[in-house]
Amino acid sequence: MHARLFLASVLVVSLCACSFGADFAQGTADSITMPPGNRVSQTMLAGDKLVTFRSWLDIPYVSNPVEPEYQKLNIYIPEEYFTEGGTVNGYTAKTAPIFMPNGVGGYMPGKQFIPANDTRHGTPNAALYALSRGYVVVAPAIRGRTLEHGKAPTLIVDYKAAVRWVRHNKDRLPAGDTEKIISDGLSAGGALSSLLGATGNAKEYEPYLKEIGAEDERDDIFASAVYCPITNLENADMPYEWIFNGVNTYHMGPAREMDENMKAASEALKAAFPAYLNGLNLKGYTLDENGNGTFRTYIEGLYIAAAQKALDAGVNVRGLDWLTVEGDKVTGADLSKYAVWATRMKAAPAFDSLNMKSFENNEFSDKHFTEYAFTHSTAEAPAMAEAEKIYIMNPMNFIGREGVDTAKHWRIRHGVKDRDTSLAVPAILALKLSQEGYDADVAAVWGVPHDGNYDLPELFDWLDGICR
């Protein structure tokens, strides 16, 4: 028992003398270094299961990095795959899917995921849990907005470069199926997972990839796991106000009241949303000029389904004025009352702020990225981001487009208590994917705020279902 507790909290590390196939030549565009000295063997306790895996750390994935501390990745491979005939969870060295989580949040730089136990959720983190289920984990660090060379579109360029590195080295990796690459991220990282899944092999990124010395390979992936994505940025302000209009106290830090400019923005953006939604031509989902219609019913239905699942699990969802519960069935939801219950987090506009100081403005080099905010800006020197960069940061622009290889499978989750963006944003993403013939599993999750990877058993059950 004492040894068990020790393993739960301490990483057991030893140098591994085994070879990794062919040697990697250093500093060339077509063959990136994997230093032998960086190979280690590790054993950790993931829940009730001991997991032993080998790690290769801090491998550059481009030959011309501009932020070397971030343009590198770690590889983790279950120990069983180094034994002839070894299997984990029905996978072998040749068939194991490759799980590629990103650590991006707030459009800031993201370090490599390191297998660990997640004290916040009381579970193994995504990397450690993936290893316990037999997945190979490739965890890239990725540039972000606070770096000198980290503004849009560097996040998606780096993620693509990491995928290209994996594909280029597929015959040298001792394990992992490079046709079963899966992205994973939450918040801005969820946006990044969406972008990677939606934009496979899109030509617009090629100049950026060549500039950093990415491999000349495909960058499409098999599946995307997406949690609460802060995405579709140039259109995200409208659905936020479609839900939260009329709630004028916001909670980004201490509770404050929106000023008159913000209230006017809320009214205008809410009024603009139906035209945007209808312009997407999502079959069967529309809104009238007042914001009512089949799309509203669909969003309310996602909340109803989340509440029903919670009720079936023994959670008390009764007594909330925005939900109608009859016996053991949740039969209705009212979005207007939901907004009061959830409370507003962000002032209007939520993403392209009038003072040009939001995280998303910073991502676009401290510029506006919507016509409304640019026209009504309160910044001293308002400027508009380049149209090309706005375009290539939005996955919606690539789904169903000729010459783009979008991921076949998607799992999209959004917490019922999430106020960082509107549920309409991931819902629109899922509806667009479904309409174009892709497998898109979308749901709201009861009791969850802006968060991700809180349901790893369910996520990996879904992944096993599509990978086998």
N, C-alpha and C positions, 0 to 999 in steps of 0.2 A: 504493500500500500504506500509506503514511504517513497519507493522508487517511482510509483505511478504519479504521485503528487509532484515529485521532482521533475518528471518529464513534462508535466502539464505546464510548467512555468519556465523551464530551462531548455534551450536549444542545445542538442548534442551535436558537435561538429567535429569532423575528422577529415584530413586531406584524403582525396580519392586518387589512387594512382592509375585508374583505368583510362584507356584511351577513348577519344571521342571521334573515332573514325579518322579520316584524312586530316592532316595538319592544315591550319588556316594561315594563309599568308597575310602579313600585316600591311595595312595602309593602302590596299588596292581597292578599286571600285567594285570588283567582282568577287572579292573573297575577303571577308572581314575577320579580324582576329578573334579567336576564342582562347585566351591564355590558359595553359595547363594549370598554372598556379591558382587559378580562380575556381577550380573544381572542388566542391566540398560535398560531403555526405551529411545529411541531417535527419534526425528523428524527432517527431513531435507528436503530442497527443491531440487528436482532433475529435472532440467529444469523447466517446468511449473507445476510439480506435487509434492504435499507434500507427503512424504513417512515416515511413522512411523514404527519402527521396534524395536525388543528387541535384546539385545546383551549379550553374555556371553564371557568374556574376559580372555585371558591368561590361557587357560586350557592345562595342560600337555597332550601330546598324546602318550608318552611312559613312562614306569615305571622305566627306568634306563637311564635318560638323561645324556649326557656328556657335552652338552652345553645348560643348562636349559633355558637361555634367548631366545633361538631359537627353541627349541623342544616343542612348545606350539602353540595353535591355538585360534582363535576367531570364534564365531558363531553368525550370524545375521539372524533373522527370521521376516518376515513381520507381523505386528500387527494383520492383518485380520485373520491369522491362529489360533489366540487364541479366536476367536469368533465362536460359533457353526455355521457351514454352511458357514463360511467366505471363500471368493475366491478372487484371484488376477489374472487377465489376463487368466481366465479360469482354473487356478490351485487351488487345495485345499491343506490342510495341508498334506494329504496323497500322493498327486500326484506332489507336487512342486519339480522340479529338484534341485539338489545340485550343485551349482557353486563353484569351488575350484580354485581361482586364486592364482598364486604365485608371489612374489615380487622380484625374483632373477634377477640380471643383472650382466654381466661380471663374472659370476661364483662366485660372492661374496654372503655373507649371505643375505637373504631376510626376512624382517620383515612382520608381518601380514598385509594384506590389510585392511585399515580402510575406511569405506564409507565416501566419501568427494566429493566436486566438483573440477574437474581437471582444474586448472588455465591454464595449457599448451594447452589443447585442447578446453577449454571453455565449457566443458560438464561435467556431472556427471562422476566419475571414474567407473571402471568396477563393483566394489562391490555395489556402490549406485545404478547404473543403473540396475544391476541384481535384487536388491530388488524391484525396481519400476516395474519390469516385473513379480514379483511374485516368484522369485527364492530364495531358502534358500542359504545363503553364508557361506561357511566354509573356513576360511582364515588361513592357517598354516604359521608360521615362519619356515625358513629352513636354515640349516647350509651352509656355503660356504667357499671358499678357504682361506680367510684371518683369519679364526679362527684356534685355535690350533688343533681342531678336526673337520676340515671342508674340507679336500681334497677329491678327488674322491674316492668312489662313494657316499659320504654322502648326497649330494643334493637329489638324487633319492631315497635313503634309507629313508630319512625323509618324502618325499612326499608320498611314499608308506605307511609309518607308520601312517600318518594322515588319509589316506583312510581307513586303517584297523581299526583305532579308530572309525571312523564314522560308519563303518559296525558293529562293536562290540556293539555300543550303539544305533543301529537303533530303538530298542523298547523303548528307553528312550527319544529320540529326539521328541519334540512335533510336528515337521513338517520336511518334506523332504523325497524323494524317494531315497533310497540308491542304487537302480538299475539304477538311472539316474544321476550319478556323472559325472561332466564335468570339465576337467582341462583347464587352461588358462595361457598363459605366453608369453613374448616377449624376443627376443635376447637369452641369455643363459637361461632365463625363458621359452622361446619358445622351446629350446632344452629339457628342463626339462618336459614341457608339452608333447612333443613328446615321451620322454622316458617313462613317466607314461602311456601314451596311448598304447605304443607298447609292453610293457613288463609285462602285467598283469599276476601275479602269477608265473612268471619265477623263477625257483629254485635257480638260481645263487645268488639272493639277500637274501636268507633265513638266512645265517649265520650273515649277517650284521644287519638284522632286529631283530634276537634273541638277539644279543649283546646289543641292546639299549632297550630291553623290549617292542617291538611292539606286538600288539595283534595278536593272532593266527587266522587270518581271511583272506579273499580274498582281493587282492589289484587291481583287474581289474576295469576299468571304462567304462562308456558308450560312451563318446565322448571327443575329444581333440580340443581345439582352439589353434592354433599355429601361432605366428607372428614372422617373420624373424628369424628362429631358427639358432643359432650358434651350429650346430650339425654335426654328421658324421665326427668327428674331424680328425680322422686318414686319411681321404680321402678328406678333405675340401680344402687343399692347391691346389690340381690339378684343380678343376673347377674354383677356383679363378683366376688362371693364364690362364686358357682356355679363360676366358673373358677379363682379364686385361693385359695380356702379350702385350708388346709393349708400354704400358704407364709406363714410368719409374720415374715419379714424384709422390711421395705419400704424403698423407695429414694427417698422424697421428700426430697432433700437427702442427708446422710450416712446410710448404712445403719443402721437401727434395728430393734429387736424390738417387735412389738406387745405391749401389756400385756394383762392378763386381761380387762378390759372389751372391748377390741378383739377378742380371740379369741372371746369369747362372742358378740359381734355378728356375727362372721364365720360362726359355726355357725348362728345363728338366721336370718341373711339367706339363706344358702345353702339352708337347709331351707324357707324361704318361697317361693323362686323357682318351683318347679314349679306351685304353685297359681296364682301370677300368670300364668305362661306359658299354662297350660291355660285360664285364664279369658279369655284373648284370643280363644279359639276360632279359632286359625289352622289351617285344614283340613289335616290330615295331619301336623301338628307338635305333639307332646305330650311330656311328661316324666312318669316315675313318681315316687313320693315320694323316691326316692334320687337323682333328677336324671338318670336315664338314659332314653333313648327316641329317637324320630325327630328331635326338635329337636337333641339332642346329635349325632346322626349328621349332620344338616344342617350344623352348625357345623364339625364335623371335616371335612366335605366341602369347605367353603370353604377351609380350610387346605390340604387335599390338592390342590385345584385351583391354589392359589397356588404350592405347591411344584412341581407338575408343570409349570406355565408357566415357572418359573425353571429347572428341570432341562432343559426343551426348549431354553432359551436358552443353555445351557452353564454354568449356575451349579451348583456342587456342593452338593447338599442331603443328601448321604449322611452317615452317621455320627451323626445326631441320634437320641437314643433315643426321641423322641416321634413320629418318622416311620418308616414302613415303606416301603422302596424295594426293589422287585424288578426287577432289570434296568434298563430305561429307564422304568419305571412307578412312580409313588408310589401305594401301595395302602392305606395306613392312617395314621391320626393318633390320638394318645392325649392327650386334653385335660388329664388329671392331670399327665402328664409335661411337656406343653407349658408349664404354669404354672411349673414349676420352672425350665425353660429360659428362659422369657421374663423371669422374676422379677417380683415384685410392686412396683408403684410406690407405691400408696396404702394407708394403714392402713384398717381397717374401723371404721365405714362410710366408704366412699371419697368420698362426695359430701356427705351430710348428716352432718357429723362430730359426734361426741358433745360436743365442747367448743364447737360452734357457730362455728368459725373457718375453715371452708373457703371457697374462692372462691364456691362456690354458696350457702353460707349468707349471705355478704356480698351476693350478687346479690338475695337475698330480705330485704334490710335487716337482716342479722345475726340471722336467725331460722331455726328448723328448718322443714323442709318434708316430713318423713316422721313417721309415728306412732312408728316404732321409736326413732328418735333422740330425739324429744321425750320419750318415756316413759323412756328410759335416759340422758337428758342428764346430762353432768357440768358443764355451764355454770352459773354462779352464778345467773343469772336466765333460765332457758329460756323461749322464746316460740315460738309457731307462726305461720308466715306465713299471710296471708289465703288462703283456699281458692280464691277467684277468680283470684288472681295465679298460684298454683301451676297451676291448670287451663289458663290461657291461655298458659303458657310451655311447654306440652307438645304437640307436633304430633300425637301419637297420638290425642288427644282430638277431632280434627277430621276425620281421614281417613274418608271414606265418610259423613259426616254431612250430612243434608239442609240446603240453604241455604248450603253451603260449596263453593267452586270450587277444588278441589285441582289442582295442576299435573299435566298428563298424563304428563310424562316425568321420570324420576329416574335419576341415576347416583351410586351410593354406593360409596365406597372406604374401606378400613380396613387399616392396615399390620399385617402378621403380628407384628411386634415391638412393637406398640402396647400399652402397659400403662396408659394414662390412663383408658380405659374398656374394657368388655368388647365383643368382637366381637358378642356377642348383642344389644347395643343397636341398632346399625345393621341387623343381620339381622332383628330383629323389625320395625323400621320398614319394611324392604323387603318382608317377607312380608305385612304388613298392607296396604301399597299394592297389591301384586300381587293379593291376595284381593279387593280392592275394584275391580279392573279397571284399575289404572294400570300404566304401563310402568316397571318398576323393575329396573335393571341393578346388581347388587350383587356385589362381589368383595373378597377379601382380597388384599393385594399383598406379595409376598416381599421381605424385606430393608428394609422401611420401618417406622420407628417412628411416633410421633404426628406426623403431617405432612400436607401437602396440596399440590395443584398440582404434583406431581412428574412427572406423566404428561400434560403439556399436549397433545402431538400426538394421543394416544389420546383425550383428553377432547374435543378439537375435531373429531376424526374422528366421534365419536359425535354431537356437536352438529350437525355438517353433515348427518349422516344423518337426524336428526329435523326439521331446519329446512327442508330442501329439498323 
